[in-house]
Amino acid sequence: MNLAQKRYSVRKYKDIPVEEEKLTQILEAGRLAPSAVNFQPLYFIVLRDKEIKQKVSSTYHRDWILQAPVLIVICGAHQKSWRRPDGKDHCDIDAAIAIDHMTLAAADLGLGTCWVCMFDSWQCHRILNLPSHLETIALLPLGYPAEEQSRPEKKRKKLEEIVRWDGFYE
């Protein structure tokens, strides 16, 4: 519970490099995340070079993302992901689980992240010269938060508003 409460979206980073050991631990948390039928259809592209980070950051149109010393691009291979019998593709769900593991690992190590989905996926794909079978699913800026703070207070629904027992009812 402490870790879930500690993690928040960071949009201001210190100009301090992320240690290789910590970065590896965060990537390892993503690697260890479960995936549907253990198909593991994900790739993590780690960007530390300023020039390539700037190009990829241009797909998001928010300047703060450039402050992060590391930018992880999470990609999925839909042809490798498991599909339910009704055709539901679980690649995005697998990516969400891995990203959540990485964001929590980062918070545990004193680092901040912000899950970014509002970017031009196709432009990012072209910039990184990715093979056609990969989709860029999310961007994950990573670094030391510029301001020490606890998770900002956000209005959350009460548990009894979102939990139903033994079936759904209004």
PyMOL CGO cylinders between C-alpha atoms (Angstrom):
from pymol import cmd
from pymol.cgo import CYLINDER

trace = [
    CYLINDER, 0.00, 0.00, 0.00, 2.82, 2.41, 0.79, 0.3, 1, 1, 1, 1, 1, 1,
    CYLINDER, 2.82, 2.41, 0.79, 4.28, 2.03, -2.69, 0.3, 1, 1, 1, 1, 1, 1,
    CYLINDER, 4.28, 2.03, -2.69, 0.90, 2.48, -4.41, 0.3, 1, 1, 1, 1, 1, 1,
    CYLINDER, 0.90, 2.48, -4.41, 0.38, 5.65, -2.36, 0.3, 1, 1, 1, 1, 1, 1,
    CYLINDER, 0.38, 5.65, -2.36, 3.92, 6.90, -3.05, 0.3, 1, 1, 1, 1, 1, 1,
    CYLINDER, 3.92, 6.90, -3.05, 3.76, 6.72, -6.86, 0.3, 1, 1, 1, 1, 1, 1,
    CYLINDER, 3.76, 6.72, -6.86, 2.49, 9.77, -8.77, 0.3, 1, 1, 1, 1, 1, 1,
    CYLINDER, 2.49, 9.77, -8.77, 2.92, 11.32, -12.23, 0.3, 1, 1, 1, 1, 1, 1,
    CYLINDER, 2.92, 11.32, -12.23, 6.10, 13.42, -12.28, 0.3, 1, 1, 1, 1, 1, 1,
    CYLINDER, 6.10, 13.42, -12.28, 6.31, 16.26, -14.80, 0.3, 1, 1, 1, 1, 1, 1,
    CYLINDER, 6.31, 16.26, -14.80, 9.40, 18.06, -13.49, 0.3, 1, 1, 1, 1, 1, 1,
    CYLINDER, 9.40, 18.06, -13.49, 12.80, 16.34, -13.31, 0.3, 1, 1, 1, 1, 1, 1,
    CYLINDER, 12.80, 16.34, -13.31, 16.24, 17.14, -11.93, 0.3, 1, 1, 1, 1, 1, 1,
    CYLINDER, 16.24, 17.14, -11.93, 19.14, 17.27, -14.36, 0.3, 1, 1, 1, 1, 1, 1,
    CYLINDER, 19.14, 17.27, -14.36, 20.73, 14.17, -12.82, 0.3, 1, 1, 1, 1, 1, 1,
    CYLINDER, 20.73, 14.17, -12.82, 21.46, 10.97, -14.76, 0.3, 1, 1, 1, 1, 1, 1,
    CYLINDER, 21.46, 10.97, -14.76, 19.71, 7.78, -13.70, 0.3, 1, 1, 1, 1, 1, 1,
    CYLINDER, 19.71, 7.78, -13.70, 22.21, 5.22, -12.43, 0.3, 1, 1, 1, 1, 1, 1,
    CYLINDER, 22.21, 5.22, -12.43, 22.65, 2.17, -14.68, 0.3, 1, 1, 1, 1, 1, 1,
    CYLINDER, 22.65, 2.17, -14.68, 21.86, -0.19, -11.79, 0.3, 1, 1, 1, 1, 1, 1,
    CYLINDER, 21.86, -0.19, -11.79, 18.55, 1.53, -11.06, 0.3, 1, 1, 1, 1, 1, 1,
    CYLINDER, 18.55, 1.53, -11.06, 17.61, 1.67, -14.73, 0.3, 1, 1, 1, 1, 1, 1,
    CYLINDER, 17.61, 1.67, -14.73, 18.34, -2.05, -15.04, 0.3, 1, 1, 1, 1, 1, 1,
    CYLINDER, 18.34, -2.05, -15.04, 16.17, -2.80, -12.00, 0.3, 1, 1, 1, 1, 1, 1,
    CYLINDER, 16.17, -2.80, -12.00, 13.28, -0.85, -13.51, 0.3, 1, 1, 1, 1, 1, 1,
    CYLINDER, 13.28, -0.85, -13.51, 13.62, -2.62, -16.85, 0.3, 1, 1, 1, 1, 1, 1,
    CYLINDER, 13.62, -2.62, -16.85, 13.86, -5.94, -15.03, 0.3, 1, 1, 1, 1, 1, 1,
    CYLINDER, 13.86, -5.94, -15.03, 10.56, -5.17, -13.25, 0.3, 1, 1, 1, 1, 1, 1,
    CYLINDER, 10.56, -5.17, -13.25, 8.98, -4.68, -16.68, 0.3, 1, 1, 1, 1, 1, 1,
    CYLINDER, 8.98, -4.68, -16.68, 10.52, -7.90, -17.97, 0.3, 1, 1, 1, 1, 1, 1,
    CYLINDER, 10.52, -7.90, -17.97, 9.18, -9.85, -14.99, 0.3, 1, 1, 1, 1, 1, 1,
    CYLINDER, 9.18, -9.85, -14.99, 5.64, -8.53, -15.44, 0.3, 1, 1, 1, 1, 1, 1,
    CYLINDER, 5.64, -8.53, -15.44, 3.14, -11.22, -16.38, 0.3, 1, 1, 1, 1, 1, 1,
    CYLINDER, 3.14, -11.22, -16.38, 1.72, -11.35, -19.90, 0.3, 1, 1, 1, 1, 1, 1,
    CYLINDER, 1.72, -11.35, -19.90, -1.22, -13.28, -21.30, 0.3, 1, 1, 1, 1, 1, 1,
    CYLINDER, -1.22, -13.28, -21.30, -0.18, -16.93, -21.82, 0.3, 1, 1, 1, 1, 1, 1,
    CYLINDER, -0.18, -16.93, -21.82, 3.39, -15.72, -21.15, 0.3, 1, 1, 1, 1, 1, 1,
    CYLINDER, 3.39, -15.72, -21.15, 3.76, -14.67, -24.81, 0.3, 1, 1, 1, 1, 1, 1,
    CYLINDER, 3.76, -14.67, -24.81, 5.78, -11.57, -23.79, 0.3, 1, 1, 1, 1, 1, 1,
    CYLINDER, 5.78, -11.57, -23.79, 5.06, -9.45, -26.90, 0.3, 1, 1, 1, 1, 1, 1,
    CYLINDER, 5.06, -9.45, -26.90, 6.82, -6.30, -25.61, 0.3, 1, 1, 1, 1, 1, 1,
    CYLINDER, 6.82, -6.30, -25.61, 9.99, -4.35, -26.30, 0.3, 1, 1, 1, 1, 1, 1,
    CYLINDER, 9.99, -4.35, -26.30, 11.43, -1.48, -24.24, 0.3, 1, 1, 1, 1, 1, 1,
    CYLINDER, 11.43, -1.48, -24.24, 13.50, 1.07, -26.19, 0.3, 1, 1, 1, 1, 1, 1,
    CYLINDER, 13.50, 1.07, -26.19, 15.63, 3.09, -23.77, 0.3, 1, 1, 1, 1, 1, 1,
    CYLINDER, 15.63, 3.09, -23.77, 16.58, 6.57, -24.96, 0.3, 1, 1, 1, 1, 1, 1,
    CYLINDER, 16.58, 6.57, -24.96, 19.31, 8.54, -23.21, 0.3, 1, 1, 1, 1, 1, 1,
    CYLINDER, 19.31, 8.54, -23.21, 20.88, 10.38, -26.15, 0.3, 1, 1, 1, 1, 1, 1,
    CYLINDER, 20.88, 10.38, -26.15, 19.65, 14.00, -26.13, 0.3, 1, 1, 1, 1, 1, 1,
    CYLINDER, 19.65, 14.00, -26.13, 19.19, 14.22, -29.89, 0.3, 1, 1, 1, 1, 1, 1,
    CYLINDER, 19.19, 14.22, -29.89, 17.01, 11.11, -30.25, 0.3, 1, 1, 1, 1, 1, 1,
    CYLINDER, 17.01, 11.11, -30.25, 15.09, 12.00, -27.07, 0.3, 1, 1, 1, 1, 1, 1,
    CYLINDER, 15.09, 12.00, -27.07, 14.36, 15.41, -28.53, 0.3, 1, 1, 1, 1, 1, 1,
    CYLINDER, 14.36, 15.41, -28.53, 13.08, 13.88, -31.78, 0.3, 1, 1, 1, 1, 1, 1,
    CYLINDER, 13.08, 13.88, -31.78, 10.84, 11.40, -29.96, 0.3, 1, 1, 1, 1, 1, 1,
    CYLINDER, 10.84, 11.40, -29.96, 9.69, 14.07, -27.49, 0.3, 1, 1, 1, 1, 1, 1,
    CYLINDER, 9.69, 14.07, -27.49, 8.46, 16.14, -30.44, 0.3, 1, 1, 1, 1, 1, 1,
    CYLINDER, 8.46, 16.14, -30.44, 5.66, 13.57, -30.85, 0.3, 1, 1, 1, 1, 1, 1,
    CYLINDER, 5.66, 13.57, -30.85, 4.18, 14.66, -27.51, 0.3, 1, 1, 1, 1, 1, 1,
    CYLINDER, 4.18, 14.66, -27.51, 4.24, 18.50, -27.68, 0.3, 1, 1, 1, 1, 1, 1,
    CYLINDER, 4.24, 18.50, -27.68, 4.92, 19.14, -24.00, 0.3, 1, 1, 1, 1, 1, 1,
    CYLINDER, 4.92, 19.14, -24.00, 8.30, 20.65, -23.11, 0.3, 1, 1, 1, 1, 1, 1,
    CYLINDER, 8.30, 20.65, -23.11, 8.56, 19.09, -19.64, 0.3, 1, 1, 1, 1, 1, 1,
    CYLINDER, 8.56, 19.09, -19.64, 9.22, 15.63, -21.13, 0.3, 1, 1, 1, 1, 1, 1,
    CYLINDER, 9.22, 15.63, -21.13, 12.66, 16.82, -22.30, 0.3, 1, 1, 1, 1, 1, 1,
    CYLINDER, 12.66, 16.82, -22.30, 13.74, 17.28, -18.66, 0.3, 1, 1, 1, 1, 1, 1,
    CYLINDER, 13.74, 17.28, -18.66, 13.68, 13.53, -18.02, 0.3, 1, 1, 1, 1, 1, 1,
    CYLINDER, 13.68, 13.53, -18.02, 17.17, 12.04, -18.44, 0.3, 1, 1, 1, 1, 1, 1,
    CYLINDER, 17.17, 12.04, -18.44, 15.68, 8.75, -19.70, 0.3, 1, 1, 1, 1, 1, 1,
    CYLINDER, 15.68, 8.75, -19.70, 12.76, 8.10, -21.99, 0.3, 1, 1, 1, 1, 1, 1,
    CYLINDER, 12.76, 8.10, -21.99, 11.52, 4.53, -22.36, 0.3, 1, 1, 1, 1, 1, 1,
    CYLINDER, 11.52, 4.53, -22.36, 9.38, 3.75, -25.41, 0.3, 1, 1, 1, 1, 1, 1,
    CYLINDER, 9.38, 3.75, -25.41, 7.19, 0.72, -24.81, 0.3, 1, 1, 1, 1, 1, 1,
    CYLINDER, 7.19, 0.72, -24.81, 6.40, -1.19, -27.99, 0.3, 1, 1, 1, 1, 1, 1,
    CYLINDER, 6.40, -1.19, -27.99, 4.15, -4.15, -28.65, 0.3, 1, 1, 1, 1, 1, 1,
    CYLINDER, 4.15, -4.15, -28.65, 4.19, -6.86, -31.28, 0.3, 1, 1, 1, 1, 1, 1,
    CYLINDER, 4.19, -6.86, -31.28, 0.52, -7.57, -31.84, 0.3, 1, 1, 1, 1, 1, 1,
    CYLINDER, 0.52, -7.57, -31.84, 1.19, -10.61, -34.01, 0.3, 1, 1, 1, 1, 1, 1,
    CYLINDER, 1.19, -10.61, -34.01, 2.98, -12.19, -31.01, 0.3, 1, 1, 1, 1, 1, 1,
    CYLINDER, 2.98, -12.19, -31.01, 0.37, -11.37, -28.38, 0.3, 1, 1, 1, 1, 1, 1,
    CYLINDER, 0.37, -11.37, -28.38, -2.33, -13.72, -27.13, 0.3, 1, 1, 1, 1, 1, 1,
    CYLINDER, -2.33, -13.72, -27.13, -5.88, -13.32, -28.37, 0.3, 1, 1, 1, 1, 1, 1,
    CYLINDER, -5.88, -13.32, -28.37, -8.98, -14.48, -26.58, 0.3, 1, 1, 1, 1, 1, 1,
    CYLINDER, -8.98, -14.48, -26.58, -11.28, -16.78, -28.62, 0.3, 1, 1, 1, 1, 1, 1,
    CYLINDER, -11.28, -16.78, -28.62, -13.48, -13.74, -29.41, 0.3, 1, 1, 1, 1, 1, 1,
    CYLINDER, -13.48, -13.74, -29.41, -10.41, -12.00, -30.94, 0.3, 1, 1, 1, 1, 1, 1,
    CYLINDER, -10.41, -12.00, -30.94, -9.60, -9.61, -28.06, 0.3, 1, 1, 1, 1, 1, 1,
    CYLINDER, -9.60, -9.61, -28.06, -5.88, -8.77, -28.39, 0.3, 1, 1, 1, 1, 1, 1,
    CYLINDER, -5.88, -8.77, -28.39, -4.07, -8.57, -25.05, 0.3, 1, 1, 1, 1, 1, 1,
    CYLINDER, -4.07, -8.57, -25.05, -0.91, -6.75, -26.23, 0.3, 1, 1, 1, 1, 1, 1,
    CYLINDER, -0.91, -6.75, -26.23, -2.01, -3.41, -24.76, 0.3, 1, 1, 1, 1, 1, 1,
    CYLINDER, -2.01, -3.41, -24.76, -2.98, -5.10, -21.50, 0.3, 1, 1, 1, 1, 1, 1,
    CYLINDER, -2.98, -5.10, -21.50, 0.42, -6.80, -21.31, 0.3, 1, 1, 1, 1, 1, 1,
    CYLINDER, 0.42, -6.80, -21.31, 2.05, -3.40, -21.92, 0.3, 1, 1, 1, 1, 1, 1,
    CYLINDER, 2.05, -3.40, -21.92, -0.05, -1.80, -19.18, 0.3, 1, 1, 1, 1, 1, 1,
    CYLINDER, -0.05, -1.80, -19.18, 1.01, -4.43, -16.67, 0.3, 1, 1, 1, 1, 1, 1,
    CYLINDER, 1.01, -4.43, -16.67, 4.71, -4.01, -17.56, 0.3, 1, 1, 1, 1, 1, 1,
    CYLINDER, 4.71, -4.01, -17.56, 4.50, -0.21, -17.44, 0.3, 1, 1, 1, 1, 1, 1,
    CYLINDER, 4.50, -0.21, -17.44, 2.81, -0.36, -14.05, 0.3, 1, 1, 1, 1, 1, 1,
    CYLINDER, 2.81, -0.36, -14.05, 5.55, -2.65, -12.75, 0.3, 1, 1, 1, 1, 1, 1,
    CYLINDER, 5.55, -2.65, -12.75, 8.19, -0.19, -14.02, 0.3, 1, 1, 1, 1, 1, 1,
    CYLINDER, 8.19, -0.19, -14.02, 6.46, 2.87, -12.54, 0.3, 1, 1, 1, 1, 1, 1,
    CYLINDER, 6.46, 2.87, -12.54, 6.21, 1.19, -9.14, 0.3, 1, 1, 1, 1, 1, 1,
    CYLINDER, 6.21, 1.19, -9.14, 9.83, 0.00, -9.28, 0.3, 1, 1, 1, 1, 1, 1,
    CYLINDER, 9.83, 0.00, -9.28, 10.91, 3.54, -10.15, 0.3, 1, 1, 1, 1, 1, 1,
    CYLINDER, 10.91, 3.54, -10.15, 8.95, 4.99, -7.22, 0.3, 1, 1, 1, 1, 1, 1,
    CYLINDER, 8.95, 4.99, -7.22, 10.50, 2.40, -4.91, 0.3, 1, 1, 1, 1, 1, 1,
    CYLINDER, 10.50, 2.40, -4.91, 13.96, 3.56, -6.06, 0.3, 1, 1, 1, 1, 1, 1,
    CYLINDER, 13.96, 3.56, -6.06, 13.20, 7.26, -5.51, 0.3, 1, 1, 1, 1, 1, 1,
    CYLINDER, 13.20, 7.26, -5.51, 12.64, 7.98, -9.21, 0.3, 1, 1, 1, 1, 1, 1,
    CYLINDER, 12.64, 7.98, -9.21, 9.65, 9.52, -10.94, 0.3, 1, 1, 1, 1, 1, 1,
    CYLINDER, 9.65, 9.52, -10.94, 7.74, 8.60, -14.07, 0.3, 1, 1, 1, 1, 1, 1,
    CYLINDER, 7.74, 8.60, -14.07, 4.73, 9.79, -16.01, 0.3, 1, 1, 1, 1, 1, 1,
    CYLINDER, 4.73, 9.79, -16.01, 2.78, 7.42, -18.21, 0.3, 1, 1, 1, 1, 1, 1,
    CYLINDER, 2.78, 7.42, -18.21, 2.38, 9.22, -21.58, 0.3, 1, 1, 1, 1, 1, 1,
    CYLINDER, 2.38, 9.22, -21.58, -0.14, 7.96, -24.12, 0.3, 1, 1, 1, 1, 1, 1,
    CYLINDER, -0.14, 7.96, -24.12, -1.14, 11.23, -25.84, 0.3, 1, 1, 1, 1, 1, 1,
    CYLINDER, -1.14, 11.23, -25.84, 1.62, 11.23, -28.45, 0.3, 1, 1, 1, 1, 1, 1,
    CYLINDER, 1.62, 11.23, -28.45, 1.82, 10.66, -32.20, 0.3, 1, 1, 1, 1, 1, 1,
    CYLINDER, 1.82, 10.66, -32.20, 2.51, 6.93, -32.23, 0.3, 1, 1, 1, 1, 1, 1,
    CYLINDER, 2.51, 6.93, -32.23, 3.07, 6.72, -35.98, 0.3, 1, 1, 1, 1, 1, 1,
    CYLINDER, 3.07, 6.72, -35.98, 5.53, 9.65, -35.99, 0.3, 1, 1, 1, 1, 1, 1,
    CYLINDER, 5.53, 9.65, -35.99, 7.40, 8.05, -33.06, 0.3, 1, 1, 1, 1, 1, 1,
    CYLINDER, 7.40, 8.05, -33.06, 7.46, 4.77, -34.98, 0.3, 1, 1, 1, 1, 1, 1,
    CYLINDER, 7.46, 4.77, -34.98, 9.06, 6.51, -37.99, 0.3, 1, 1, 1, 1, 1, 1,
    CYLINDER, 9.06, 6.51, -37.99, 11.60, 8.43, -35.89, 0.3, 1, 1, 1, 1, 1, 1,
    CYLINDER, 11.60, 8.43, -35.89, 12.81, 5.20, -34.26, 0.3, 1, 1, 1, 1, 1, 1,
    CYLINDER, 12.81, 5.20, -34.26, 12.77, 3.36, -37.60, 0.3, 1, 1, 1, 1, 1, 1,
    CYLINDER, 12.77, 3.36, -37.60, 10.82, 0.50, -36.04, 0.3, 1, 1, 1, 1, 1, 1,
    CYLINDER, 10.82, 0.50, -36.04, 9.84, -2.60, -38.00, 0.3, 1, 1, 1, 1, 1, 1,
    CYLINDER, 9.84, -2.60, -38.00, 6.27, -2.54, -39.30, 0.3, 1, 1, 1, 1, 1, 1,
    CYLINDER, 6.27, -2.54, -39.30, 5.07, -5.24, -36.89, 0.3, 1, 1, 1, 1, 1, 1,
    CYLINDER, 5.07, -5.24, -36.89, 5.74, -3.07, -33.79, 0.3, 1, 1, 1, 1, 1, 1,
    CYLINDER, 5.74, -3.07, -33.79, 3.42, -0.45, -32.33, 0.3, 1, 1, 1, 1, 1, 1,
    CYLINDER, 3.42, -0.45, -32.33, 4.61, 2.30, -30.01, 0.3, 1, 1, 1, 1, 1, 1,
    CYLINDER, 4.61, 2.30, -30.01, 2.17, 2.01, -27.11, 0.3, 1, 1, 1, 1, 1, 1,
    CYLINDER, 2.17, 2.01, -27.11, 3.44, 4.49, -24.51, 0.3, 1, 1, 1, 1, 1, 1,
    CYLINDER, 3.44, 4.49, -24.51, 6.29, 6.78, -23.52, 0.3, 1, 1, 1, 1, 1, 1,
    CYLINDER, 6.29, 6.78, -23.52, 7.70, 6.57, -20.02, 0.3, 1, 1, 1, 1, 1, 1,
    CYLINDER, 7.70, 6.57, -20.02, 9.91, 9.51, -18.97, 0.3, 1, 1, 1, 1, 1, 1,
    CYLINDER, 9.91, 9.51, -18.97, 12.12, 8.57, -16.04, 0.3, 1, 1, 1, 1, 1, 1,
    CYLINDER, 12.12, 8.57, -16.04, 14.27, 10.58, -13.67, 0.3, 1, 1, 1, 1, 1, 1,
    CYLINDER, 14.27, 10.58, -13.67, 14.63, 12.15, -10.25, 0.3, 1, 1, 1, 1, 1, 1,
    CYLINDER, 14.63, 12.15, -10.25, 11.65, 14.37, -9.35, 0.3, 1, 1, 1, 1, 1, 1,
    CYLINDER, 11.65, 14.37, -9.35, 12.64, 18.06, -9.23, 0.3, 1, 1, 1, 1, 1, 1,
    CYLINDER, 12.64, 18.06, -9.23, 10.44, 18.61, -6.20, 0.3, 1, 1, 1, 1, 1, 1,
    CYLINDER, 10.44, 18.61, -6.20, 10.12, 16.29, -3.25, 0.3, 1, 1, 1, 1, 1, 1,
    CYLINDER, 10.12, 16.29, -3.25, 6.46, 15.73, -2.68, 0.3, 1, 1, 1, 1, 1, 1,
    CYLINDER, 6.46, 15.73, -2.68, 4.03, 13.04, -1.81, 0.3, 1, 1, 1, 1, 1, 1,
    CYLINDER, 4.03, 13.04, -1.81, 1.38, 11.87, -4.21, 0.3, 1, 1, 1, 1, 1, 1,
    CYLINDER, 1.38, 11.87, -4.21, -0.86, 14.85, -4.98, 0.3, 1, 1, 1, 1, 1, 1,
    CYLINDER, -0.86, 14.85, -4.98, -4.32, 14.58, -3.45, 0.3, 1, 1, 1, 1, 1, 1,
    CYLINDER, -4.32, 14.58, -3.45, -6.83, 13.62, -6.11, 0.3, 1, 1, 1, 1, 1, 1,
    CYLINDER, -6.83, 13.62, -6.11, -10.46, 12.95, -5.55, 0.3, 1, 1, 1, 1, 1, 1,
    CYLINDER, -10.46, 12.95, -5.55, -10.93, 9.20, -5.74, 0.3, 1, 1, 1, 1, 1, 1,
    CYLINDER, -10.93, 9.20, -5.74, -14.21, 7.36, -5.67, 0.3, 1, 1, 1, 1, 1, 1,
    CYLINDER, -14.21, 7.36, -5.67, -15.05, 5.55, -2.48, 0.3, 1, 1, 1, 1, 1, 1,
    CYLINDER, -15.05, 5.55, -2.48, -14.44, 1.81, -2.52, 0.3, 1, 1, 1, 1, 1, 1,
    CYLINDER, -14.44, 1.81, -2.52, -18.14, 1.08, -2.15, 0.3, 1, 1, 1, 1, 1, 1,
    CYLINDER, -18.14, 1.08, -2.15, -18.79, 3.08, -5.33, 0.3, 1, 1, 1, 1, 1, 1,
    CYLINDER, -18.79, 3.08, -5.33, -16.65, 0.80, -7.50, 0.3, 1, 1, 1, 1, 1, 1,
    CYLINDER, -16.65, 0.80, -7.50, -16.85, -2.64, -5.87, 0.3, 1, 1, 1, 1, 1, 1,
    CYLINDER, -16.85, -2.64, -5.87, -19.73, -5.05, -6.41, 0.3, 1, 1, 1, 1, 1, 1,
    CYLINDER, -19.73, -5.05, -6.41, -19.97, -8.41, -4.61, 0.3, 1, 1, 1, 1, 1, 1,
    CYLINDER, -19.97, -8.41, -4.61, -21.26, -11.57, -6.27, 0.3, 1, 1, 1, 1, 1, 1,
    CYLINDER, -21.26, -11.57, -6.27, -22.59, -9.76, -9.34, 0.3, 1, 1, 1, 1, 1, 1,
    CYLINDER, -22.59, -9.76, -9.34, -23.30, -6.29, -10.68, 0.3, 1, 1, 1, 1, 1, 1,
    CYLINDER, -23.30, -6.29, -10.68, -26.04, -4.08, -9.34, 0.3, 1, 1, 1, 1, 1, 1,
    CYLINDER, -26.04, -4.08, -9.34, -26.69, -0.33, -9.31, 0.3, 1, 1, 1, 1, 1, 1,
]
cmd.load_cgo(trace, "trace")
